[in-house]
Amino acid sequence: MTKTDFLDEPPESAVLTTYDREHMKLYLRLLDAATDGADWREAVHILFGLDPDRDPERARRVHDTHLARARWMTTHGYRELVREGYRH
């Protein structure tokens, strides 16, 4: 993933999306940063290449919506991955 191939907000869906699959590593890194207590500004700068001082509203939206989707993956989306693993 380059720091430019992301949407400002991940697609909302009740099922796993192609975007989710393509950004799984990003989701994991966001979850790790949140667990470690990293400041959201640092995380959005490192993971997305955004300057939170230049555009704080966009940076916060990008961070928060992706973190929310990453958390959704831990409670719902992973089930699809597990089911797929049993099929292969």
Secondary structure, 3 states (H helix, E strand, C coil): CCCCCCCCCCCCCCCCCHHHHHCHHHHHHHHHHHHCCCCHHHHHHHHHCCCCCCCHHHHHHHHHHHHHHHHHHHHHHHHHHHHHHHHC
